[in-house]
């Protein structure tokens, strides 16, 4: 975790369901936050989220809807959440993908042993999934360093290494099979000798690969548990956003790949070329979760994959040539082995020529400019919005709020993945009622919002569509200055109190008032479980009086 963030004292919290916890103590600087268990960084899915209070579980937050990643990748609002949360959410997604790949490979153990192509692909999928996970964990180590032990990091590395022998041998065998029609009589003995040698090498590594896949779940279960919580400042203005941390790491990876490519000058630069290949992979893995947020993202992935393939061919050639250099090769097989070595060097020469043409001597500068533009657009997305607010979780209703003016609100949400449509009825103290229809896009600190008053007839028609996505609350307004008004919501269908303040600009400075400090738990602006839409969606899991149709 970045410096300046530390775990706070235990204190009581109140969750969306409303179960109150232990008696509060002094207000901490930070509070443990627990990630939703089934977060997958864009499909909406029902999850059971939990919250940590101090060092132990407080209670279940809510069974509701949460934006998730899956194969669709990150969504815009994910970039606006705290870096601690975003880093862990993507890591949890990658863990689930690796777990599935490990399970698929374990089930195909006999097929892998028999050399069936489908099983070889499953081995490749597992190897890549582990690499993606390790690459992400290394890239964002400052945010998760305290959550992963040295032993767990080593075991993740061991899992990747356990697949190397069989996977490399499989790649060599595929190339050998492609050469079969070109083998002459003079080269046949050497060809068959190498073919048998590589087949044996592949077989020798299968057991280790299967064992790594079988044991992988026990490792990731612990890693996933460690990544479920993080300590966050009570005031989220002291936290770095995920978007900012992501873009900074993106620029760091760009510089690393450029630097490593600059050290590749000729075909025999084995080590520099291999390091450049690893850097290309890491940059590709970093871009993948956000590739659909910006138009050029998927094209960048395609270009990096092409570079990775060329450098991979170069690497495979060097590795295979070394394996051919066996002093015990029989004289009768020597012509065939030499022929294979020449063919490999031809392949490697073509690969190096492609790398040299497209990437060396500043040839790749235009690509790196595109990646930097990609990062700049992501940074811009992370700051978009016209509604700018901070939201805070409270232990109870502040005394000052109970003496302030209030209105009664009932509101419902029309289900939607990217756009939230809300219908709200506001009842004034004199009994006057008005309906408002609102369209929202985004979440967190800054959101797009359009609102208009609507007729009773139209409102009731929309209201019928919100069944199962409704909430009731009383809102108290406390004016702190001409520009700033605090709104405190005491929910009527659960034991929950939230406070929020809307700002004219994202950089507007404000102080937490003394009356709020006394009941403040933490800021929850970037915790989607506390959005009104998700609170409304989780309503069916809370013991409520049956709400009459309005």
Helices and strands as residue ranges (DSSP letters): E 30-34, E 44-53, E 56-67, G 70-72, G 76-80, H 83-107, H 109-113, H 117-139, H 141-144, G 145-147, H 150-162, H 164-179, G 180-182, H 188-226, E 229-233, G 236-238, H 242-261, H 270-288, H 297-324, H 331-358, H 365-381, E 387-394, H 399-402, E 406-414, E 419-427, E 433-441, E 446-454, H 456-463, G 464-466, E 470-479, E 485-491, E 497-503, H 514-517, E 520-523, G 528-530, H 532-537, G 538-541
